[in-house]
């Protein structure tokens, strides 16, 4: 992986969050190359990211969605991520809470 300064870095030298971003970029590229599926499901895709990188990752997914017209499903138990996805306009956002008793 080449970083923003042009330095090549081995994957094992990247943080968990950066590895997640590399995997996300690869998923989006493979999905775009596959073409006909038009559905992308991401299960807890940003668990290792700090808030800033998480926001950027959501923007990447939104740009992919806008460019390709795909439906994107993000599965998460993190309310902050669900709110961020909704703020980016990746609606509808459906919230389901399992195991809660009231």
N, C-alpha and C positions, 0 to 999 in steps of 0.2 A: 504494500500500500504506500502510495506517495502522499505525504502530508502537504499542507498549504504552502510550506516553504520550499517544496520540491525535494525533500529528503525522503528516500525510500526507507520504510520501516517494516520489519517482519511482524506478522500478526501476533506472534507470542509476546511482542513488546508493547502491544497496545492495551489500554485499560479495557475493562469489561464493557463499559459504555461505548467506547470507540469500536470495539469488535461488533457490538450490536448494530451500530450505524453502518459498518461495512456489510454485515449480513442483510440489513434492510435495503441498502443500495443494490446488492446482488439480487435480492428477491424481486425488487421493482424492475430491474433490467431483464431478469428471466421472464417475469410476467408479461412485460411488454413484448418480448421476443415471441412468447407463446401465442399472443394475439387473440385467439378466439374465445378464451375462457370467460372474460369479462366479469370475473368475481375474484376478489383477493380477500382472504381471511387471515388476519393477524391476531394471534393469541398471546397476550401479554408481551407485545413486541418491544416495549421500551423500559423494561423492569430495571435495567442497570444504568439508565441515563439520569443525569441531573436535570433540573427543571428547564434550563436553557437548551440543552441538547434534545430534550423531549419535545419542546416546542418546535425546534427546527425539524425534527423527525416527522412530526405531525404535518408541518408545512410541506415536506417532501412527499408524503403520502397524498396530501390534498392536491399538489401539483400533478402527480401521477394520475389521480382520479380525474382531474379537470382535463388533462391532455388526452386521456384514453377513453373517458366515459365509462369507466368500470365502476361497479358497486364495490365498496370497501367495507368489510366488517372488522371492527376492532373489538376483541374480547378483552375485558379488563375488570378487575375488582377495585381499581383505583379511581375514586370519584374525581380527583384532580384531572386525570387523563380524559375521562368522559366529558368533563366540562370543557377541556381544551379542544377536544374533537368537535364539540358542538359550537364553540366560539369560532373555529375555523370554517364552519359552514358545512361540515361533513354530516349532514342530517339525513334521515332522522336518527336521533340517538334514542335507543331504547334501554332503559335501566331496569335490570332484574336483580333482585337481591334474594339469594337463596339462604336458607337456614336461619332466617331471622324470625323470632317469635314475638308477637306483640299483643 
